[in-house]
Each structure stands twice: as structure tokens, then as C-alpha cells.
Amino acid sequence: MIVYEFKVKGKLNQYRAIDEAIRAGQFVRNSCLRYWIDNRGLGRKELYRYNTELRAMYPFVKDLNSHACQTSVERCWSAIVKFFENCKKNLPGKKGYPRFKKRSRSVEYKTSGWKLLDPKHIEFTDKKGIGKLKLIGTWDLAFYLVKQIKRVRLVRRADGYYCQFCIQVDVKVDVEPTKHNVGFDVGLKEFYTDSDGNTEPNPRFYRKSEKRMKFYQRRVSRKKKGSANRKRAINKLGRVHLKISRQREEHAKRVARCVVLSNDMVAYEDLRIKNLVKNHCLAKSINDAGWYQFRKWLEYFGKKLGRVTVVVNPAYTSQNCSSCGTTVKKSLSTRTHVCRCGCVLDRDQNAAINILNSALSTMGHIGTWIDKDPNASGDLSTTGTGEILSQQLGSLNEESPGF
């Protein structure tokens, strides 16, 4: 699967109709969740039947395409399934009990409710009144058959509305082997350091935009709650956050693609970002680095280009000597690894070599994080970390701008 994303251009009443469709889908999801909470033990079929009752009771739900209502039920059910899976795994901390959506930003259609007029125009045919929209983008939809388009999604962001097309197509690129393997150690001083000693500078997009962000945040706090001026100020603040997220995503995508193309096997740490950010002194810098995005793109391009991506246990990768294996305890402020065997290396390079050695000794497992984590683009989740790669199911759908 691939996803192509276009910005849509329409009139003000069409944008309002899109908002109404998003709210209707949110209402269906929240209603199904409430019905499941009040009647424990229900399955997906019962939720589908309740969706039919909602369409009969509420005209604004009936105006939304029936397949769009079904996708809202599926979103509710996926949250329920994920909660039960976390309970079975007995994960520490919160298990992710399904929550009610307060601000949904997308509505998803299946194979009905829309009609592709030409590669640059789409028309939505349900009774919400969205109508004909112009698609702005560089992707060529004429290359694919209409029956290959399995999902169409309308997404609202701070800078406008977008239309995403989920297309069923096999994505596989044959590349020549490089006969080179590499290990990576991510950090805050440098974005990463590899086992060959090469480094990538940390861009720190959030830190650079923090002053501008604070300016718009003060403007929001000065506006009266519920006023139109406050909504406009919130929108401008949201645009700053959106730009930072896009910068971080594009940087991770660019670096990961270069890394995967240059190596036959890429090894990296199985970091738990959720636990690392509990350190309030480093939380902002860790989130700003974008390690999660980098790992996600490494696994995406590894799957697309036929490269091997391996995650290893991060325990003692910084403390052990890459030459003799002796444990040399170091604090975070100690940036140079010095061992009595005579090995003197940068701390991060020493860790990267240990990561590569662990991967080569088959202590790691093939990375599948892109399949495990459902994202805003609507990917299906698959098996957890440690499963066999050939048994994973997922979509290669992350190359459109804004993902």
C-alpha cells in the first residue's frame, strides 16, 4: 500500500461541510465506544448493528456515507482491540483504555461516497454537501486504476485541508548490495554517530523555533476564550507547531534513506522513548531529536529497499568496551571512552560499534516498528517487536509530504 496526499482547494461552504463530516464520524466513534462501555462483552458485529441504529436515529449521521460511518466504527474497535492486547501482554503502566475523541481531524471513505473526476479533481457524493474539490499536488493518480484506490481520507490541519488516497500497489525497489554493515547510536549532542565514526548534526528544530512559538502562545493567552480572535491566534500557533513537525519528519526521512541506501544492514538501539522522557531535564531535547521518526523511517526504507534493519538491547552499549568487552562505567558527562586495553574512542562511536557487534552476533531482532504503531495516516497495526518479518502486515505508505 502507498498513500498519496494532496492539498484540497474549495469554497468556504465546502470546508464547513468537511468539518461536519468529521464531526459526524467523531460522533459515531464516541457513540459506539459508549455503547461498548455500557454493554461489556460486545463484539465488532454488535457495534456495526448499533451504527445502523444511529443512522436511523440521527439525520446528520445518515447524511454521511455509510462506509465512512463503518470506518468510524473500525477506529473504535481498533482502540478496544489494542487495549485488550496490552492487557494480555501485561505491559507496565497504563494499558491504553479507549478514550472518547474530543477533536477528530479526519474522516475516511472506502470505495463509495466519492468519485475521481480526473487526476486533479474529486467529488464527494454523499449528502454532506462537500461536492467537487481541486487536488493540489505533484503525484499522478492517472498512473493507477480507480479500483486500486481502497481508501480516501479528508484531513484537517492548521494550514488547510488535505485529501489522502490509499492505493493498493506493491512497493519494492531493487538496489545493488553495498557489502557494508553499520551500527548507529543516537544522541542529543549529535543526531547519530555510526560505527565508522561519522556523525550527523542534531538540527534542534524545536529549540530554534521556541522564541517564535512563545510569541504566538502569549497572543493566544491574551485573547478572550471563545472569541474569533482567539481561534485565529490558535491557528497561527498551530501552524508553527505543524512546521516543526514537518521539518523533523523530513529530516528523519532524508537521513534514514541515505543510511539504508549506503548499507546492507543497519543496527540500532531498541530505545523506549516513553521511559526516557520521564527525565524532565532531558525530555524536551529527546522529543526534539525525533528518534522515533528516525527509527520508523529506517524500518520503512529497509522494507522498501530490501535491506536488513536490526534492533538490539541498549543495555551496557555505552559502558562496555568495543575492543575487549570490559565494562568501563561512565557518567553522561564523560564523552570519551578510555579502556585499560588501550582503546580510546568517542563514547557514542564505542556504543555504535557495540550495537553493530550485537546485531552481527544475532542478539538483536528484525525491526518492525513501522507496522506496530498505527499513525495518523491510518495504517493497520501488525505483530509486536520480536515477531518474524515475513509474518508482518502493513503498508509502505509514508512517503507523501506531511506524514
Solvent accessible surface area in square Angstrom, and as a share of the most:
residue,aa,sasa,rsa
1,M,69,0.31
2,I,19,0.10
3,V,5,0.03
4,Y,27,0.10
5,E,13,0.06
6,F,1,0.01
7,K,72,0.30
8,V,5,0.03
9,K,120,0.51
10,G,25,0.24
11,K,149,0.63
12,L,114,0.57
13,N,96,0.49
14,Q,22,0.10
15,Y,53,0.20
16,R,150,0.55
17,A,10,0.08
18,I,0,0.00
19,D,27,0.14
20,E,78,0.35
21,A,0,0.00
22,I,1,0.01
23,R,125,0.46
24,A,1,0.01
25,G,6,0.06
26,Q,39,0.17
27,F,64,0.27
28,V,0,0.00
29,R,21,0.08
30,N,28,0.14
31,S,17,0.11
32,C,0,0.00
33,L,1,0.00
34,R,113,0.41
35,Y,65,0.25
36,W,6,0.02
37,I,40,0.20
38,D,92,0.48
39,N,62,0.32
40,R,154,0.56
41,G,78,0.75
42,L,38,0.19
43,G,24,0.23
44,R,121,0.44
45,K,147,0.62
46,E,61,0.27
47,L,0,0.00
48,Y,63,0.24
49,R,144,0.53
50,Y,40,0.15
51,N,7,0.04
52,T,87,0.51
53,E,94,0.42
54,L,3,0.01
55,R,48,0.18
56,A,89,0.69
57,M,107,0.48
58,Y,81,0.31
59,P,101,0.64
60,F,82,0.34
61,V,0,0.00
62,K,124,0.52
63,D,47,0.24
64,L,0,0.00
65,N,24,0.12
66,S,45,0.29
67,H,50,0.22
68,A,0,0.00
69,C,0,0.00
70,Q,58,0.26
71,T,4,0.02
72,S,7,0.05
73,V,0,0.00
74,E,43,0.19
75,R,81,0.29
76,C,0,0.00
77,W,51,0.18
78,S,65,0.42
79,A,25,0.19
80,I,0,0.00
81,V,53,0.30
82,K,98,0.41
83,F,30,0.13
84,F,92,0.38
85,E,82,0.37
86,N,22,0.11
87,C,52,0.31
88,K,173,0.73
89,K,113,0.48
90,N,117,0.60
91,L,73,0.36
92,P,126,0.79
93,G,64,0.62
94,K,178,0.75
95,K,54,0.23
96,G,46,0.44
97,Y,90,0.34
98,P,8,0.05
99,R,181,0.66
100,F,90,0.38
101,K,98,0.42
102,K,153,0.65
103,R,169,0.62
104,S,15,0.09
105,R,153,0.56
106,S,19,0.12
107,V,3,0.02
108,E,11,0.05
109,Y,0,0.00
110,K,35,0.15
111,T,85,0.49
112,S,42,0.27
113,G,8,0.08
114,W,23,0.08
115,K,106,0.45
116,L,33,0.17
117,L,74,0.37
118,D,58,0.30
119,P,48,0.30
120,K,72,0.30
121,H,47,0.21
122,I,0,0.00
123,E,53,0.24
124,F,5,0.02
125,T,78,0.45
126,D,22,0.11
127,K,158,0.67
128,K,29,0.12
129,G,52,0.50
130,I,0,0.00
131,G,23,0.22
132,K,109,0.46
133,L,1,0.01
134,K,93,0.40
135,L,2,0.01
136,I,85,0.43
137,G,30,0.29
138,T,137,0.79
139,W,71,0.25
140,D,84,0.44
141,L,4,0.02
142,A,68,0.53
143,F,160,0.67
144,Y,34,0.13
145,L,107,0.53
146,V,85,0.49
147,K,150,0.64
148,Q,47,0.21
149,I,4,0.02
150,K,69,0.29
151,R,68,0.25
152,V,0,0.00
153,R,8,0.03
154,L,1,0.00
155,V,15,0.09
156,R,65,0.24
157,R,46,0.17
158,A,26,0.21
159,D,25,0.13
160,G,21,0.20
161,Y,28,0.11
162,Y,20,0.08
163,C,0,0.00
164,Q,3,0.01
165,F,0,0.00
166,C,21,0.13
167,I,0,0.00
168,Q,94,0.42
169,V,40,0.23
170,D,142,0.74
171,V,32,0.18
172,K,132,0.56
173,V,62,0.36
174,D,137,0.71
175,V,46,0.26
176,E,144,0.65
177,P,87,0.55
178,T,53,0.31
179,K,186,0.79
180,H,72,0.32
181,N,58,0.30
182,V,3,0.02
183,G,0,0.00
184,F,4,0.02
185,D,10,0.05
186,V,24,0.14
187,G,13,0.13
188,L,46,0.23
189,K,127,0.54
190,E,46,0.21
191,F,1,0.00
192,Y,24,0.09
193,T,4,0.02
194,D,9,0.05
195,S,13,0.08
196,D,79,0.41
197,G,32,0.31
198,N,88,0.45
199,T,71,0.41
200,E,31,0.14
201,P,91,0.57
202,N,16,0.08
203,P,21,0.13
204,R,98,0.36
205,F,36,0.15
206,Y,57,0.22
207,R,105,0.38
208,K,154,0.65
209,S,25,0.16
210,E,28,0.12
211,K,174,0.74
212,R,141,0.52
213,M,12,0.05
214,K,113,0.48
215,F,92,0.38
216,Y,29,0.11
217,Q,86,0.38
218,R,117,0.43
219,R,87,0.32
220,V,7,0.04
221,S,77,0.50
222,R,179,0.65
223,K,64,0.27
224,K,164,0.69
225,K,164,0.70
226,G,70,0.67
227,S,32,0.20
228,A,59,0.46
229,N,78,0.40
230,R,48,0.17
231,K,138,0.58
232,R,141,0.52
233,A,9,0.07
234,I,83,0.42
235,N,56,0.29
236,K,91,0.39
237,L,20,0.10
238,G,24,0.23
239,R,115,0.42
240,V,13,0.07
241,H,83,0.37
242,L,32,0.16
243,K,128,0.54
244,I,6,0.03
245,S,49,0.32
246,R,69,0.25
247,Q,60,0.26
248,R,36,0.13
249,E,17,0.08
250,E,76,0.34
251,H,18,0.08
252,A,1,0.01
253,K,28,0.12
254,R,130,0.47
255,V,6,0.03
256,A,0,0.00
257,R,114,0.41
258,C,75,0.45
259,V,10,0.06
260,V,0,0.00
261,L,57,0.28
262,S,65,0.42
263,N,10,0.05
264,D,34,0.17
265,M,23,0.10
266,V,0,0.00
267,A,0,0.00
268,Y,10,0.04
269,E,21,0.09
270,D,17,0.09
271,L,29,0.15
272,R,107,0.39
273,I,33,0.17
274,K,162,0.69
275,N,84,0.43
276,L,66,0.33
277,V,40,0.23
278,K,152,0.65
279,N,66,0.34
280,H,160,0.71
281,C,97,0.58
282,L,55,0.28
283,A,22,0.17
284,K,84,0.36
285,S,28,0.18
286,I,9,0.05
287,N,85,0.43
288,D,5,0.02
289,A,4,0.03
290,G,4,0.04
291,W,26,0.09
292,Y,60,0.23
293,Q,37,0.17
294,F,4,0.02
295,R,13,0.05
296,K,17,0.07
297,W,1,0.00
298,L,1,0.00
299,E,5,0.02
300,Y,3,0.01
301,F,2,0.01
302,G,2,0.02
303,K,61,0.26
304,K,27,0.12
305,L,10,0.05
306,G,47,0.45
307,R,26,0.09
308,V,70,0.40
309,T,8,0.04
310,V,14,0.08
311,V,0,0.00
312,V,3,0.02
313,N,104,0.53
314,P,45,0.28
315,A,56,0.43
316,Y,141,0.54
317,T,8,0.05
318,S,27,0.18
319,Q,38,0.17
320,N,44,0.22
321,C,2,0.01
322,S,24,0.15
323,S,78,0.51
324,C,67,0.40
325,G,49,0.47
326,T,44,0.26
327,T,69,0.40
328,V,36,0.21
329,K,180,0.76
330,K,24,0.10
331,S,65,0.42
332,L,125,0.62
333,S,97,0.62
334,T,55,0.32
335,R,83,0.30
336,T,65,0.38
337,H,0,0.00
338,V,89,0.51
339,C,8,0.05
340,R,219,0.80
341,C,64,0.38
342,G,59,0.56
343,C,21,0.12
344,V,94,0.54
345,L,45,0.22
346,D,67,0.35
347,R,17,0.06
348,D,14,0.07
349,Q,36,0.16
350,N,0,0.00
351,A,0,0.00
352,A,0,0.00
353,I,38,0.19
354,N,18,0.09
355,I,0,0.00
356,L,25,0.12
357,N,68,0.35
358,S,23,0.15
359,A,7,0.06
360,L,94,0.47
361,S,62,0.40
362,T,118,0.69
363,M,144,0.64
364,G,21,0.20
365,H,58,0.26
366,I,69,0.35
367,G,4,0.04
368,T,2,0.01
369,W,30,0.10
370,I,17,0.09
371,D,4,0.02
372,K,55,0.23
373,D,46,0.24
374,P,56,0.35
375,N,43,0.22
376,A,96,0.74
377,S,4,0.03
378,G,41,0.40
379,D,19,0.10
380,L,144,0.72
381,S,66,0.42
382,T,31,0.18
383,T,48,0.28
384,G,17,0.17
385,T,39,0.23
386,G,51,0.49
387,E,79,0.35
388,I,107,0.54
389,L,67,0.33
390,S,102,0.66
391,Q,104,0.46
392,Q,13,0.06
393,L,140,0.69
394,G,34,0.33
395,S,17,0.11
396,L,18,0.09
397,N,3,0.02
398,E,8,0.04
399,E,57,0.26
400,S,1,0.01
401,P,80,0.50
402,G,23,0.23
403,F,28,0.12
